[in-house]
Amino acid sequence: MPFVLYTHDGWGRVPVGEFATLAEARNAFETLGNDPWYRANGGVRGLELVETGPADQARRIDWLALF
């Protein structure tokens, strides 16, 4: 899949899901970013939307810090 959504916490980066289209990935990014649990959890520190590429190349499309 060309797009991956990650959460960041004290343990590192964890993949949340893989998406075939940017529209699907952005929808998940916005949904999680607006979720009250993610905002209030205290353990989740950020969300990252990444476009994957050949040979493990990746490009960050969006980032959201949660504090």
PDB file of N, CA, C, O and CB in Angstrom:
ATOM      1  N   MET A   1       0.850  -1.183   0.000  1.00  0.00           N
ATOM      2  CA  MET A   1       0.000   0.000   0.000  1.00  0.00           C
ATOM      3  C   MET A   1       0.893   1.244   0.000  1.00  0.00           C
ATOM      4  O   MET A   1       1.934   1.272   0.658  1.00  0.00           O
ATOM      5  CB  MET A   1      -0.966   0.000   1.232  1.00  0.00           C
ATOM      6  N   PRO A   2       0.488   2.236  -0.720  1.00  0.00           N
ATOM      7  CA  PRO A   2       1.358   3.404  -0.846  1.00  0.00           C
ATOM      8  C   PRO A   2       1.297   4.415   0.310  1.00  0.00           C
ATOM      9  O   PRO A   2       2.147   5.303   0.378  1.00  0.00           O
ATOM     10  CB  PRO A   2       1.025   4.102  -2.097  1.00  0.00           C
ATOM     11  N   PHE A   3       0.322   4.306   1.214  1.00  0.00           N
ATOM     12  CA  PHE A   3       0.215   5.270   2.310  1.00  0.00           C
ATOM     13  C   PHE A   3       0.078   4.529   3.635  1.00  0.00           C
ATOM     14  O   PHE A   3      -0.683   3.567   3.748  1.00  0.00           O
ATOM     15  CB  PHE A   3      -0.989   6.225   2.093  1.00  0.00           C
ATOM     16  N   VAL A   4       0.831   4.994   4.638  1.00  0.00           N
ATOM     17  CA  VAL A   4       0.810   4.377   5.954  1.00  0.00           C
ATOM     18  C   VAL A   4       0.572   5.463   6.997  1.00  0.00           C
ATOM     19  O   VAL A   4       1.133   6.555   6.914  1.00  0.00           O
ATOM     20  CB  VAL A   4       2.135   3.609   6.237  1.00  0.00           C
ATOM     21  N   LEU A   5      -0.266   5.146   7.977  1.00  0.00           N
ATOM     22  CA  LEU A   5      -0.535   6.038   9.091  1.00  0.00           C
ATOM     23  C   LEU A   5       0.111   5.441  10.337  1.00  0.00           C
ATOM     24  O   LEU A   5      -0.105   4.273  10.659  1.00  0.00           O
ATOM     25  CB  LEU A   5      -2.071   6.252   9.294  1.00  0.00           C
ATOM     26  N   TYR A   6       0.906   6.252  11.033  1.00  0.00           N
ATOM     27  CA  TYR A   6       1.603   5.822  12.241  1.00  0.00           C
ATOM     28  C   TYR A   6       1.152   6.666  13.428  1.00  0.00           C
ATOM     29  O   TYR A   6       0.788   7.831  13.269  1.00  0.00           O
ATOM     30  CB  TYR A   6       3.135   5.920  12.056  1.00  0.00           C
ATOM     31  N   THR A   7       1.178   6.071  14.614  1.00  0.00           N
ATOM     32  CA  THR A   7       1.098   6.843  15.848  1.00  0.00           C
ATOM     33  C   THR A   7       2.486   6.832  16.470  1.00  0.00           C
ATOM     34  O   THR A   7       3.265   5.902  16.258  1.00  0.00           O
ATOM     35  CB  THR A   7       0.015   6.261  16.837  1.00  0.00           C
ATOM     36  N   HIS A   8       2.783   7.856  17.226  1.00  0.00           N
ATOM     37  CA  HIS A   8       4.047   7.963  17.950  1.00  0.00           C
ATOM     38  C   HIS A   8       3.731   8.035  19.432  1.00  0.00           C
ATOM     39  O   HIS A   8       2.829   8.761  19.851  1.00  0.00           O
ATOM     40  CB  HIS A   8       4.875   9.209  17.487  1.00  0.00           C
ATOM     41  N   ASP A   9       4.479   7.276  20.222  1.00  0.00           N
ATOM     42  CA  ASP A   9       4.308   7.326  21.679  1.00  0.00           C
ATOM     43  C   ASP A   9       5.669   7.133  22.332  1.00  0.00           C
ATOM     44  O   ASP A   9       6.695   7.180  21.654  1.00  0.00           O
ATOM     45  CB  ASP A   9       3.293   6.238  22.174  1.00  0.00           C
ATOM     46  N   GLY A  10       5.685   6.921  23.619  1.00  0.00           N
ATOM     47  CA  GLY A  10       6.928   6.751  24.344  1.00  0.00           C
ATOM     48  C   GLY A  10       7.723   5.535  23.918  1.00  0.00           C
ATOM     49  O   GLY A  10       8.919   5.454  24.197  1.00  0.00           O
ATOM     50  N   TRP A  11       7.093   4.598  23.256  1.00  0.00           N
ATOM     51  CA  TRP A  11       7.767   3.371  22.826  1.00  0.00           C
ATOM     52  C   TRP A  11       8.286   3.465  21.408  1.00  0.00           C
ATOM     53  O   TRP A  11       9.079   2.624  20.986  1.00  0.00           O
ATOM     54  CB  TRP A  11       6.832   2.197  22.942  1.00  0.00           C
ATOM     55  N   GLY A  12       7.854   4.472  20.662  1.00  0.00           N
ATOM     56  CA  GLY A  12       8.315   4.615  19.281  1.00  0.00           C
ATOM     57  C   GLY A  12       7.172   4.826  18.316  1.00  0.00           C
ATOM     58  O   GLY A  12       6.134   5.381  18.676  1.00  0.00           O
ATOM     59  N   ARG A  13       7.366   4.386  17.103  1.00  0.00           N
ATOM     60  CA  ARG A  13       6.399   4.573  16.014  1.00  0.00           C
ATOM     61  C   ARG A  13       5.684   3.255  15.753  1.00  0.00           C
ATOM     62  O   ARG A  13       6.318   2.211  15.600  1.00  0.00           O
ATOM     63  CB  ARG A  13       7.101   5.084  14.715  1.00  0.00           C
ATOM     64  N   VAL A  14       4.353   3.315  15.703  1.00  0.00           N
ATOM     65  CA  VAL A  14       3.537   2.118  15.527  1.00  0.00           C
ATOM     66  C   VAL A  14       2.618   2.313  14.316  1.00  0.00           C
ATOM     67  O   VAL A  14       1.894   3.307  14.256  1.00  0.00           O
ATOM     68  CB  VAL A  14       2.706   1.814  16.814  1.00  0.00           C
ATOM     69  N   PRO A  15       2.633   1.384  13.350  1.00  0.00           N
ATOM     70  CA  PRO A  15       1.720   1.523  12.216  1.00  0.00           C
ATOM     71  C   PRO A  15       0.272   1.284  12.644  1.00  0.00           C
ATOM     72  O   PRO A  15      -0.032   0.336  13.368  1.00  0.00           O
ATOM     73  CB  PRO A  15       2.108   0.546  11.096  1.00  0.00           C
ATOM     74  N   VAL A  16      -0.605   2.162  12.181  1.00  0.00           N
ATOM     75  CA  VAL A  16      -2.034   2.066  12.485  1.00  0.00           C
ATOM     76  C   VAL A  16      -2.784   1.435  11.322  1.00  0.00           C
ATOM     77  O   VAL A  16      -3.713   0.652  11.520  1.00  0.00           O
ATOM     78  CB  VAL A  16      -2.618   3.455  12.804  1.00  0.00           C
ATOM     79  N   GLY A  17      -2.377   1.778  10.120  1.00  0.00           N
ATOM     80  CA  GLY A  17      -3.059   1.227   8.953  1.00  0.00           C
ATOM     81  C   GLY A  17      -2.361   1.580   7.668  1.00  0.00           C
ATOM     82  O   GLY A  17      -1.572   2.523   7.610  1.00  0.00           O
ATOM     83  N   GLU A  18      -2.656   0.814   6.635  1.00  0.00           N
ATOM     84  CA  GLU A  18      -2.147   1.046   5.295  1.00  0.00           C
ATOM     85  C   GLU A  18      -3.328   1.355   4.390  1.00  0.00           C
ATOM     86  O   GLU A  18      -4.398   0.763   4.529  1.00  0.00           O
ATOM     87  CB  GLU A  18      -1.339  -0.179   4.771  1.00  0.00           C
ATOM     88  N   PHE A  19      -3.128   2.292   3.457  1.00  0.00           N
ATOM     89  CA  PHE A  19      -4.226   2.770   2.624  1.00  0.00           C
ATOM     90  C   PHE A  19      -3.783   2.840   1.168  1.00  0.00           C
ATOM     91  O   PHE A  19      -2.640   3.179   0.863  1.00  0.00           O
ATOM     92  CB  PHE A  19      -4.717   4.149   3.106  1.00  0.00           C
ATOM     93  N   ALA A  20      -4.706   2.515   0.288  1.00  0.00           N
ATOM     94  CA  ALA A  20      -4.405   2.500  -1.137  1.00  0.00           C
ATOM     95  C   ALA A  20      -4.425   3.898  -1.740  1.00  0.00           C
ATOM     96  O   ALA A  20      -3.707   4.166  -2.703  1.00  0.00           O
ATOM     97  CB  ALA A  20      -5.390   1.613  -1.866  1.00  0.00           C
ATOM     98  N   THR A  21      -5.239   4.792  -1.186  1.00  0.00           N
ATOM     99  CA  THR A  21      -5.349   6.131  -1.759  1.00  0.00           C
ATOM    100  C   THR A  21      -5.045   7.191  -0.702  1.00  0.00           C
ATOM    101  O   THR A  21      -5.189   6.961   0.499  1.00  0.00           O
ATOM    102  CB  THR A  21      -6.755   6.353  -2.351  1.00  0.00           C
ATOM    103  N   LEU A  22      -4.627   8.335  -1.178  1.00  0.00           N
ATOM    104  CA  LEU A  22      -4.352   9.450  -0.285  1.00  0.00           C
ATOM    105  C   LEU A  22      -5.634   9.917   0.399  1.00  0.00           C
ATOM    106  O   LEU A  22      -5.594  10.314   1.563  1.00  0.00           O
ATOM    107  CB  LEU A  22      -3.703  10.608  -1.054  1.00  0.00           C
ATOM    108  N   ALA A  23      -6.754   9.880  -0.289  1.00  0.00           N
ATOM    109  CA  ALA A  23      -8.027  10.293   0.299  1.00  0.00           C
ATOM    110  C   ALA A  23      -8.393   9.420   1.501  1.00  0.00           C
ATOM    111  O   ALA A  23      -8.819   9.935   2.535  1.00  0.00           O
ATOM    112  CB  ALA A  23      -9.141  10.234  -0.753  1.00  0.00           C
ATOM    113  N   GLU A  24      -8.230   8.111   1.370  1.00  0.00           N
ATOM    114  CA  GLU A  24      -8.509   7.202   2.491  1.00  0.00           C
ATOM    115  C   GLU A  24      -7.559   7.477   3.659  1.00  0.00           C
ATOM    116  O   GLU A  24      -7.974   7.504   4.818  1.00  0.00           O
ATOM    117  CB  GLU A  24      -8.384   5.727   2.038  1.00  0.00           C
ATOM    118  N   ALA A  25      -6.291   7.679   3.340  1.00  0.00           N
ATOM    119  CA  ALA A  25      -5.287   7.926   4.378  1.00  0.00           C
ATOM    120  C   ALA A  25      -5.564   9.242   5.101  1.00  0.00           C
ATOM    121  O   ALA A  25      -5.481   9.301   6.328  1.00  0.00           O
ATOM    122  CB  ALA A  25      -3.877   7.944   3.766  1.00  0.00           C
ATOM    123  N   ARG A  26      -5.887  10.285   4.362  1.00  0.00           N
ATOM    124  CA  ARG A  26      -6.191  11.585   4.988  1.00  0.00           C
ATOM    125  C   ARG A  26      -7.443  11.501   5.861  1.00  0.00           C
ATOM    126  O   ARG A  26      -7.502  12.122   6.922  1.00  0.00           O
ATOM    127  CB  ARG A  26      -6.379  12.670   3.909  1.00  0.00           C
ATOM    128  N   ASN A  27      -8.430  10.747   5.423  1.00  0.00           N
ATOM    129  CA  ASN A  27      -9.645  10.577   6.211  1.00  0.00           C
ATOM    130  C   ASN A  27      -9.322   9.923   7.554  1.00  0.00           C
ATOM    131  O   ASN A  27      -9.797  10.378   8.595  1.00  0.00           O
ATOM    132  CB  ASN A  27     -10.676   9.737   5.438  1.00  0.00           C
ATOM    133  N   ALA A  28      -8.524   8.868   7.534  1.00  0.00           N
ATOM    134  CA  ALA A  28      -8.128   8.198   8.780  1.00  0.00           C
ATOM    135  C   ALA A  28      -7.286   9.127   9.647  1.00  0.00           C
ATOM    136  O   ALA A  28      -7.467   9.157  10.864  1.00  0.00           O
ATOM    137  CB  ALA A  28      -7.346   6.905   8.476  1.00  0.00           C
ATOM    138  N   PHE A  29      -6.373   9.883   9.046  1.00  0.00           N
ATOM    139  CA  PHE A  29      -5.531  10.825   9.767  1.00  0.00           C
ATOM    140  C   PHE A  29      -6.390  11.867  10.489  1.00  0.00           C
ATOM    141  O   PHE A  29      -6.180  12.138  11.672  1.00  0.00           O
ATOM    142  CB  PHE A  29      -4.546  11.511   8.802  1.00  0.00           C
ATOM    143  N   GLU A  30      -7.350  12.446   9.779  1.00  0.00           N
ATOM    144  CA  GLU A  30      -8.223  13.454  10.377  1.00  0.00           C
ATOM    145  C   GLU A  30      -9.122  12.853  11.458  1.00  0.00           C
ATOM    146  O   GLU A  30      -9.338  13.473  12.499  1.00  0.00           O
ATOM    147  CB  GLU A  30      -9.078  14.116   9.298  1.00  0.00           C
ATOM    148  N   THR A  31      -9.641  11.664  11.219  1.00  0.00           N
ATOM    149  CA  THR A  31     -10.506  11.008  12.195  1.00  0.00           C
ATOM    150  C   THR A  31      -9.752  10.738  13.497  1.00  0.00           C
ATOM    151  O   THR A  31     -10.252  11.050  14.577  1.00  0.00           O
ATOM    152  CB  THR A  31     -11.061   9.696  11.623  1.00  0.00           C
ATOM    153  N   LEU A  32      -8.558  10.162  13.401  1.00  0.00           N
ATOM    154  CA  LEU A  32      -7.766   9.892  14.609  1.00  0.00           C
ATOM    155  C   LEU A  32      -7.307  11.188  15.267  1.00  0.00           C
ATOM    156  O   LEU A  32      -7.294  11.294  16.494  1.00  0.00           O
ATOM    157  CB  LEU A  32      -6.548   9.019  14.269  1.00  0.00           C
ATOM    158  N   GLY A  33      -6.935  12.165  14.459  1.00  0.00           N
ATOM    159  CA  GLY A  33      -6.482  13.441  15.007  1.00  0.00           C
ATOM    160  C   GLY A  33      -7.556  14.187  15.770  1.00  0.00           C
ATOM    161  O   GLY A  33      -7.252  14.973  16.667  1.00  0.00           O
ATOM    162  N   ASN A  34      -8.806  13.948  15.423  1.00  0.00           N
ATOM    163  CA  ASN A  34      -9.931  14.601  16.098  1.00  0.00           C
ATOM    164  C   ASN A  34     -10.563  13.734  17.181  1.00  0.00           C
ATOM    165  O   ASN A  34     -11.472  14.183  17.878  1.00  0.00           O
ATOM    166  CB  ASN A  34     -10.982  14.980  15.088  1.00  0.00           C
ATOM    167  N   ASP A  35     -10.090  12.497  17.329  1.00  0.00           N
ATOM    168  CA  ASP A  35     -10.663  11.582  18.310  1.00  0.00           C
ATOM    169  C   ASP A  35     -10.304  12.031  19.731  1.00  0.00           C
ATOM    170  O   ASP A  35      -9.126  12.207  20.040  1.00  0.00           O
ATOM    171  CB  ASP A  35     -10.169  10.142  18.057  1.00  0.00           C
ATOM    172  N   PRO A  36     -11.304  12.216  20.594  1.00  0.00           N
ATOM    173  CA  PRO A  36     -11.035  12.675  21.962  1.00  0.00           C
ATOM    174  C   PRO A  36     -10.109  11.752  22.745  1.00  0.00           C
ATOM    175  O   PRO A  36      -9.316  12.233  23.553  1.00  0.00           O
ATOM    176  CB  PRO A  36     -12.329  12.820  22.707  1.00  0.00           C
ATOM    177  N   TRP A  37     -10.187  10.442  22.529  1.00  0.00           N
ATOM    178  CA  TRP A  37      -9.317   9.516  23.253  1.00  0.00           C
ATOM    179  C   TRP A  37      -7.854   9.756  22.895  1.00  0.00           C
ATOM    180  O   TRP A  37      -6.999   9.804  23.778  1.00  0.00           O
ATOM    181  CB  TRP A  37      -9.707   8.061  22.945  1.00  0.00           C
ATOM    182  N   TYR A  38      -7.561   9.908  21.589  1.00  0.00           N
ATOM    183  CA  TYR A  38      -6.186  10.162  21.175  1.00  0.00           C
ATOM    184  C   TYR A  38      -5.685  11.481  21.747  1.00  0.00           C
ATOM    185  O   TYR A  38      -4.530  11.582  22.159  1.00  0.00           O
ATOM    186  CB  TYR A  38      -6.079  10.172  19.647  1.00  0.00           C
ATOM    187  N   ARG A  39      -6.542  12.482  21.774  1.00  0.00           N
ATOM    188  CA  ARG A  39      -6.133  13.794  22.279  1.00  0.00           C
ATOM    189  C   ARG A  39      -5.906  13.775  23.786  1.00  0.00           C
ATOM    190  O   ARG A  39      -5.023  14.476  24.279  1.00  0.00           O
ATOM    191  CB  ARG A  39      -7.181  14.841  21.929  1.00  0.00           C
ATOM    192  N   ALA A  40      -6.686  12.985  24.529  1.00  0.00           N
ATOM    193  CA  ALA A  40      -6.620  13.000  25.987  1.00  0.00           C
ATOM    194  C   ALA A  40      -5.807  11.847  26.571  1.00  0.00           C
ATOM    195  O   ALA A  40      -5.557  11.821  27.776  1.00  0.00           O
ATOM    196  CB  ALA A  40      -8.006  12.964  26.551  1.00  0.00           C
ATOM    197  N   ASN A  41      -5.395  10.903  25.745  1.00  0.00           N
ATOM    198  CA  ASN A  41      -4.747   9.688  26.226  1.00  0.00           C
ATOM    199  C   ASN A  41      -3.473   9.956  27.012  1.00  0.00           C
ATOM    200  O   ASN A  41      -3.237   9.313  28.034  1.00  0.00           O
ATOM    201  CB  ASN A  41      -4.437   8.791  25.071  1.00  0.00           C
ATOM    202  N   GLY A  42      -2.655  10.884  26.561  1.00  0.00           N
ATOM    203  CA  GLY A  42      -1.402  11.175  27.235  1.00  0.00           C
ATOM    204  C   GLY A  42      -0.252  10.287  26.800  1.00  0.00           C
ATOM    205  O   GLY A  42       0.910  10.666  26.951  1.00  0.00           O
ATOM    206  N   GLY A  43      -0.552   9.114  26.263  1.00  0.00           N
ATOM    207  CA  GLY A  43       0.501   8.219  25.796  1.00  0.00           C
ATOM    208  C   GLY A  43       0.809   8.425  24.327  1.00  0.00           C
ATOM    209  O   GLY A  43       1.964   8.313  23.916  1.00  0.00           O
ATOM    210  N   VAL A  44      -0.199   8.723  23.535  1.00  0.00           N
ATOM    211  CA  VAL A  44      -0.018   8.966  22.113  1.00  0.00           C
ATOM    212  C   VAL A  44       0.474  10.395  21.942  1.00  0.00           C
ATOM    213  O   VAL A  44      -0.173  11.340  22.393  1.00  0.00           O
ATOM    214  CB  VAL A  44      -1.342   8.722  21.316  1.00  0.00           C
ATOM    215  N   ARG A  45       1.600  10.547  21.302  1.00  0.00           N
ATOM    216  CA  ARG A  45       2.214  11.866  21.161  1.00  0.00           C
ATOM    217  C   ARG A  45       2.075  12.464  19.766  1.00  0.00           C
ATOM    218  O   ARG A  45       2.287  13.663  19.585  1.00  0.00           O
ATOM    219  CB  ARG A  45       3.663  11.781  21.514  1.00  0.00           C
ATOM    220  N   GLY A  46       1.724  11.652  18.788  1.00  0.00           N
ATOM    221  CA  GLY A  46       1.615  12.202  17.452  1.00  0.00           C
ATOM    222  C   GLY A  46       1.076  11.214  16.441  1.00  0.00           C
ATOM    223  O   GLY A  46       1.039  10.005  16.670  1.00  0.00           O
ATOM    224  N   LEU A  47       0.664  11.764  15.326  1.00  0.00           N
ATOM    225  CA  LEU A  47       0.224  10.986  14.169  1.00  0.00           C
ATOM    226  C   LEU A  47       1.083  11.403  12.993  1.00  0.00           C
ATOM    227  O   LEU A  47       1.460  12.568  12.868  1.00  0.00           O
ATOM    228  CB  LEU A  47      -1.303  11.199  13.866  1.00  0.00           C
ATOM    229  N   GLU A  48       1.389  10.448  12.132  1.00  0.00           N
ATOM    230  CA  GLU A  48       2.208  10.729  10.964  1.00  0.00           C
ATOM    231  C   GLU A  48       1.619  10.005   9.760  1.00  0.00           C
ATOM    232  O   GLU A  48       1.329   8.810   9.825  1.00  0.00           O
ATOM    233  CB  GLU A  48       3.682  10.306  11.200  1.00  0.00           C
ATOM    234  N   LEU A  49       1.447  10.725   8.678  1.00  0.00           N
ATOM    235  CA  LEU A  49       0.970  10.160   7.424  1.00  0.00           C
ATOM    236  C   LEU A  49       2.151  10.121   6.455  1.00  0.00           C
ATOM    237  O   LEU A  49       2.755  11.153   6.164  1.00  0.00           O
ATOM    238  CB  LEU A  49      -0.230  10.993   6.836  1.00  0.00           C
ATOM    239  N   VAL A  50       2.477   8.919   5.956  1.00  0.00           N
ATOM    240  CA  VAL A  50       3.664   8.711   5.145  1.00  0.00           C
ATOM    241  C   VAL A  50       3.276   8.074   3.813  1.00  0.00           C
ATOM    242  O   VAL A  50       2.461   7.153   3.758  1.00  0.00           O
ATOM    243  CB  VAL A  50       4.688   7.832   5.892  1.00  0.00           C
ATOM    244  N   GLU A  51       3.879   8.585   2.749  1.00  0.00           N
ATOM    245  CA  GLU A  51       3.751   7.952   1.439  1.00  0.00           C
ATOM    246  C   GLU A  51       4.962   7.051   1.270  1.00  0.00           C
ATOM    247  O   GLU A  51       6.100   7.510   1.361  1.00  0.00           O
ATOM    248  CB  GLU A  51       3.650   9.017   0.272  1.00  0.00           C
ATOM    249  N   THR A  52       4.720   5.773   1.024  1.00  0.00           N
ATOM    250  CA  THR A  52       5.824   4.839   0.857  1.00  0.00           C
ATOM    251  C   THR A  52       6.284   4.839  -0.593  1.00  0.00           C
ATOM    252  O   THR A  52       5.570   5.287  -1.491  1.00  0.00           O
ATOM    253  CB  THR A  52       5.413   3.421   1.296  1.00  0.00           C
ATOM    254  N   GLY A  53       7.479   4.333  -0.800  1.00  0.00           N
ATOM    255  CA  GLY A  53       8.018   4.293  -2.144  1.00  0.00           C
ATOM    256  C   GLY A  53       8.896   3.068  -2.331  1.00  0.00           C
ATOM    257  O   GLY A  53       8.991   2.228  -1.437  1.00  0.00           O
ATOM    258  N   PRO A  54       9.532   2.963  -3.477  1.00  0.00           N
ATOM    259  CA  PRO A  54      10.400   1.816  -3.744  1.00  0.00           C
ATOM    260  C   PRO A  54      11.633   1.832  -2.842  1.00  0.00           C
ATOM    261  O   PRO A  54      12.108   2.896  -2.446  1.00  0.00           O
ATOM    262  CB  PRO A  54      10.827   1.803  -5.215  1.00  0.00           C
ATOM    263  N   ALA A  55      12.137   0.658  -2.526  1.00  0.00           N
ATOM    264  CA  ALA A  55      13.373   0.479  -1.745  1.00  0.00           C
ATOM    265  C   ALA A  55      13.301   1.201  -0.397  1.00  0.00           C
ATOM    266  O   ALA A  55      14.255   1.863   0.013  1.00  0.00           O
ATOM    267  CB  ALA A  55      14.582   0.989  -2.542  1.00  0.00           C
ATOM    268  N   ASP A  56      12.167   1.066   0.282  1.00  0.00           N
ATOM    269  CA  ASP A  56      11.984   1.646   1.618  1.00  0.00           C
ATOM    270  C   ASP A  56      12.105   3.161   1.658  1.00  0.00           C
ATOM    271  O   ASP A  56      12.378   3.726   2.717  1.00  0.00           O
ATOM    272  CB  ASP A  56      12.981   1.057   2.558  1.00  0.00           C
ATOM    273  N   GLN A  57      11.911   3.821   0.544  1.00  0.00           N
ATOM    274  CA  GLN A  57      11.887   5.279   0.539  1.00  0.00           C
ATOM    275  C   GLN A  57      10.510   5.728   0.985  1.00  0.00           C
ATOM    276  O   GLN A  57       9.500   5.156   0.577  1.00  0.00           O
ATOM    277  CB  GLN A  57      12.237   5.855  -0.868  1.00  0.00           C
ATOM    278  N   ALA A  58      10.472   6.752   1.822  1.00  0.00           N
ATOM    279  CA  ALA A  58       9.199   7.248   2.322  1.00  0.00           C
ATOM    280  C   ALA A  58       9.245   8.767   2.380  1.00  0.00           C
ATOM    281  O   ALA A  58      10.308   9.371   2.521  1.00  0.00           O
ATOM    282  CB  ALA A  58       8.876   6.652   3.714  1.00  0.00           C
ATOM    283  N   ARG A  59       8.066   9.367   2.268  1.00  0.00           N
ATOM    284  CA  ARG A  59       7.960  10.825   2.331  1.00  0.00           C
ATOM    285  C   ARG A  59       6.822  11.176   3.276  1.00  0.00           C
ATOM    286  O   ARG A  59       5.690  10.733   3.082  1.00  0.00           O
ATOM    287  CB  ARG A  59       7.724  11.446   0.910  1.00  0.00           C
ATOM    288  N   ARG A  60       7.118  11.972   4.301  1.00  0.00           N
ATOM    289  CA  ARG A  60       6.087  12.407   5.243  1.00  0.00           C
ATOM    290  C   ARG A  60       5.169  13.400   4.535  1.00  0.00           C
ATOM    291  O   ARG A  60       5.623  14.392   3.965  1.00  0.00           O
ATOM    292  CB  ARG A  60       6.722  13.046   6.524  1.00  0.00           C
ATOM    293  N   ILE A  61       3.868  13.113   4.584  1.00  0.00           N
ATOM    294  CA  ILE A  61       2.882  13.987   3.974  1.00  0.00           C
ATOM    295  C   ILE A  61       2.287  14.923   5.013  1.00  0.00           C
ATOM    296  O   ILE A  61       2.053  16.100   4.739  1.00  0.00           O
ATOM    297  CB  ILE A  61       1.781  13.169   3.301  1.00  0.00           C
ATOM    298  N   ASP A  62       2.044  14.394   6.207  1.00  0.00           N
ATOM    299  CA  ASP A  62       1.429  15.216   7.251  1.00  0.00           C
ATOM    300  C   ASP A  62       1.856  14.709   8.615  1.00  0.00           C
ATOM    301  O   ASP A  62       2.195  13.535   8.767  1.00  0.00           O
ATOM    302  CB  ASP A  62      -0.114  15.209   7.128  1.00  0.00           C
ATOM    303  N   TRP A  63       1.840  15.587   9.609  1.00  0.00           N
ATOM    304  CA  TRP A  63       2.230  15.268  10.980  1.00  0.00           C
ATOM    305  C   TRP A  63       1.348  16.054  11.922  1.00  0.00           C
ATOM    306  O   TRP A  63       1.031  17.214  11.660  1.00  0.00           O
ATOM    307  CB  TRP A  63       3.731  15.578  11.234  1.00  0.00           C
ATOM    308  N   LEU A  64       0.951  15.434  13.016  1.00  0.00           N
ATOM    309  CA  LEU A  64       0.145  16.106  14.026  1.00  0.00           C
ATOM    310  C   LEU A  64       0.705  15.734  15.389  1.00  0.00           C
ATOM    311  O   LEU A  64       0.768  14.553  15.732  1.00  0.00           O
ATOM    312  CB  LEU A  64      -1.367  15.720  13.907  1.00  0.00           C
ATOM    313  N   ALA A  65       1.112  16.729  16.169  1.00  0.00           N
ATOM    314  CA  ALA A  65       1.609  16.493  17.515  1.00  0.00           C
ATOM    315  C   ALA A  65       0.449  16.607  18.499  1.00  0.00           C
ATOM    316  O   ALA A  65      -0.335  17.554  18.438  1.00  0.00           O
ATOM    317  CB  ALA A  65       2.743  17.492  17.875  1.00  0.00           C
ATOM    318  N   LEU A  66       0.345  15.641  19.400  1.00  0.00           N
ATOM    319  CA  LEU A  66      -0.704  15.625  20.419  1.00  0.00           C
ATOM    320  C   LEU A  66      -0.055  15.731  21.786  1.00  0.00           C
ATOM    321  O   LEU A  66       0.741  14.872  22.166  1.00  0.00           O
ATOM    322  CB  LEU A  66      -1.574  14.337  20.316  1.00  0.00           C
ATOM    323  N   PHE A  67      -0.389  16.775  22.526  1.00  0.00           N
ATOM    324  CA  PHE A  67       0.159  16.947  23.875  1.00  0.00           C
ATOM    325  C   PHE A  67      -0.923  17.272  24.848  1.00  0.00           C
ATOM    326  O   PHE A  67      -0.652  17.453  26.035  1.00  0.00           O
ATOM    327  CB  PHE A  67       1.213  18.030  23.902  1.00  0.00           C
TER     328      PHE A  67
END
